[in-house]
Amino acid sequence: MGIFSSFGINASGLTAERYRMDVISENIANSETTRTEDGTPYVRKVVTFRERQNPVAAFSSMLASTRSKYNRFAGNGVKVDGLYKDETTEMKMVYDPSHPDADENGYVWYPNVDIVTEMTNLIDASRAYEANATAFNTSKQIALKGLEIGKG
C-alpha cells in the first residue's frame, strides 16, 4: 500500500464518520417530533458502512494481489452503504391528553429516539473521526519525512 492510498483511506473514514455524526444530530434534533410531513412521528435513522471496492480489474491482477503476502490486508477505505429507518425499535407512547397529537385515549406517539443511545453513538463517531484525522496527519508526517530524506 502506498502513502497516497493511506490518504484516501483516511479521507474516506473522515467523510463517512462526519455523515454519521450528521445523521445522529438529526435524530437528536427530532427526538420530540411527533408529527412529520406525512403525519407520523419521526423515525430514527441509522447509517451503515461497507468497504470501498477497487474498480473492476483483470482476473490475473486480482489473483496476483491476493497471493501477495503484504497485499492481502490492504484496505480500500470505507463508504456509506445506506441510510435506513430504524423500524425495529418501538415508538414511545406517552399519556398526554393536552398534546395536539394525542389520540382519542390521550396517548401521544413519540419517536423511537433514545438520547442516551444517540449520545453514545455520537461519542463513538467522534472518536472514530479523531482516529482517522490522527492517522491522516501521521501519514502526512511520514510523507514529509520521506521527502526530507530524499533531499539529503
N, C-alpha and C positions, 0 to 999 in steps of 0.2 A: 504494500500500500504506500503510495506516495504522499508527500506532505500536503499537496493540494487536495488529495482525496479526503484527508482528515479535516480540512477546512469545510468541504462540502458536507461531510457527515455531521460535524458540529453545528453548522449553519442550519441544517435540516432539523436537528434536535431543538435548536433555539426557536425556529419558526413553529414547529409543532407544539411545543410547550407554551408559547405565547398564545396560540389559538386555544389551547386547553384552558388557560387562565381566563381568556375572554369568555368562554362558554360557562365556566364556573361562576364568573362575575355576573353573567346574565341570570344564572339560576338563583344566586343570592338576591339580586335586584328584584326578581319576580317571586320571591318566596311567599308573598302575601297577595299575589294577583289571583283573584277569584273569578275574573271574567276576562277572557281574551277576545280577539276579534270574532271568533266562532262561537262565543258564549259559554265556553267551558273554562275550567281553571287551567292555569299554566301547568305544563308537564315538564318535569326536569329533563335536561338534555345531557347526553353522555358522549364523549369523544373517544374514538378508538384509533389506534395507530397500527401500522404494519411496516415491515421492512421495505425500503425503496428498492426497486429492482433495476438492474442494468438494462440498457436496450438489448434487444434480441441479438445474440451473437451466434457465430457459426458453431456447430456442434464440436468441432475439433478444438476450438479455443476454449469452450466451456469444459471439455474433458481435461484439457491441459491445466486449466486453473483449479479444477477440483483435485487433481493429482498433486499439485504443488503443496509441499509441506507447510509453506508460510501463507498461502492464499486462502486456505480453507476457512480461516477465521476472519477474514477481511469482510467488513460490512459495507453497506452502501448508503447508510443513513436511514432515516425514518420519514414516513409521510402519514398524513391523516387518512385513515381508511374510511371513516364515516362519522356522521353526526346523527345520533339516534335519540328518539324519545324513550325515556325510561318507563316502560309500560308494566314492569314487574313490581315496582314499589307502589304500595297503596296510597291513595289520596287520603288526606286528613279530613275527617268530618267533625265539625265543632258546632255545638249548640249556641246559636246567637240569633234569636228571633228578630232583633232590631237591625240586623245587617240587610242591605238591599238585595243581596243574592241568596238570602235564606229561602229554603223550600217551604212547603205548606206546614211542615212539622217544626220549623225553626232552625233547621240544620244548614250549615254552610260547608261546601266542599272547598278545602284549601289545597294548594299544590303539594305534590309529594317531595318537596324540597326540605331536607333536614340541614339546618345551618351548621351543625357540628360536623356532619359528613362533608359538606361543601368546603368548610374552612380547612379541614384535614386534607382534602384533595387539593385545595389551593396552596397549602404549605408544601405538599408533595410536588406539585407542578413548579412551584417557585424554586425549590431545591434542585429539581432536575434542570431547570433553566440555568441556575447558577453553575451547576456542574458542567453543562455544555459551554457556558461562557468561559469558565476556567480552562477547560480543555482546548477551546479555541485560542485563548491567549497563550497557553503553553505551546501549542503548535506554532503559533506566530513567533514566539521566542526561539524555538528550535530552528525555524527557517532563518531568522536573523542571525543566530549563532553560526549557522552553516554559511551564510554569506560573509560573515566576518572571517571565518576560517579560509574561505576562498580568496580573500583579499591578500593575505599574507604570503 
